[in-house]
């Protein structure tokens, strides 16, 4: 019952840790209580984007003169979504894990002692010991707001919103974060009457101030009723009551008010950049992904996982991961990229202008409409916006935001520029191809000045 490494959680984060340590020659077990592949594969990233993609493709086609008609087949969209989840069957994922010499253990794993994990499954309890490391990759769970009636009201969370087999007649979405805006648009385009309730004056409030209004414009164009400054106070089947007395009704209610780490107390595990959990002696307990609270994004969790796996391998061989090496997840602090797959898309990396100023940076902000030859070819009447935040002391980018149709593929160039600490002077020599939307980089540099 001993392994070199025991990973608790078989989502994409746990899979990446386990693959890395197993590939490095360490015997590795991965524990999963639900489906191997985790939230992202079955109830989040993949099914949600599959629900959105058909509507985006249709809207994009209709923005180009010469395209006539077109409509969505909701049943076909849902079937395509289900294909991406393998109809919630993880046998393919298990087969992959086993082919990589990862031992898959079914059950609920809990750290019960030093280098000790107890797995509670269908066959009872089994205790396993780790010679090198235990890695907690349990992810996160939906955060329920303290509303009157919440415990007695059946609601959708992100899981039900991405796995529903039929289009709801009407849907009330509580929450203006990523899940809220994406699912509001997805189901509206599939034929549901959708109302989005946002507690503040704009959705996506942690992003640049111009992002939320542009997303609202896109949602309203699809028939979503957006209720701003709508703080909920009570809920019952089919009805949400707001503090100002407004009542919002729908056949289904999606509660999308954030997520919390999947720990007993819903608090994150504090880690260093190599993934070691703070306050635990012996350097054997690690964590990665949402459970750390650092950046609740699949790609960031996988990035942490790769660093953790590398750090475990290096330490097992008597070496200490060097600063900014593959065994250190330092980019979490400076260059976290994120895409919101609404229409218009939002692509963002680094720090907002407000965050940069709060950190005491001397910055220059460049704001521009995305209006280049490539965007005009991409869509008639293309509408988009971008912001570049430059640290004037180092003359490097610390934040970039794009809003517009299909801007997600612009994001990695911004991420590379920030991680690589490329100066604006050097960026002049990164020539964008013509005619592409990427030419907006040249317009931003021209606006910044020499």
C-alpha angles and dihedrals in degrees: 000000000000127000133173091235132019118194118196108208128037100213123115091286095051091043091055094049092046094047092050096049094041091049088052092058101261117131104245135192124192120199121206127173097189128015124345104238093047134212096331095056099044112020110015135024102019103038094039093053091045089055090051101042100073092052091047092051092050093047091048092051092049091055091066118079112240095044110109128195126330135160141192124259100214094196091053091048091052091047091051089049090052089052090061090055093046084236088296092300115137099189091110091053092048091050090052092050093050091048087058092053093254113145108223114211120190119218146056110307123208132177103239101168145348107320087346129123126183117206118203111197143143091294096050130255127338126181120216130186129211120215094196114013150348114212122198112211101157096138124205141299133215116280113230117212120231096253126155106257097015093124093054099042124087107225139171120249123189088282095060091040093058099038103043114133095208136038110256116236090231133000132199112201116200111199136048098219128107096287092046098052095039096049093042090058096040095054094039090056089049091056108270122134100239133194119186117204114202120186095210137041094278140014121252091031095175091064128075113303096249094055100075098051092050091050091048089053090054093047094049090050086061093051099261113148106221116203111195126198087022108151110183121224106171141015138195133163108307095356139084121190120206127210092247091058098260116139122211119195134194140148089246133027122207115201107205103163099137140280136268130205115276096243128121092261096033089240123130124251108242112227140177121237092275091055099254111150112239120244096024117115123219099041094252105113118082135170136194139178131019092345088072093056091222101117118347096212129114095230092049091049090052089049090053089046093055090050092048093048091050092047092051091050093048094048091047086059094048099260131119118224110252123233112279091005126132087272093062123072094205097142089075087081099052115017117033109158123204137177125201105203098213123122104279093039121224119215119182138167135176124359131342118236089255092052092047092051091046088054089057097252122153100230142176118209122210116196122186142163112241097246112144135128092266094054093048090053092045095058137356108249092010110193122195144136136209137190129196120194114201127192102226094203095057096021089226131127117259099173140014130182129187126187120184146078112319096352093138091090090058092062102079093060088056091047092052091049092052097042091045092047090229112183122232087242090059092044089066086073095053094090116202117223117251129266098018133114086246087078085084085081089067091048090051092051091048090052091048091053134215 
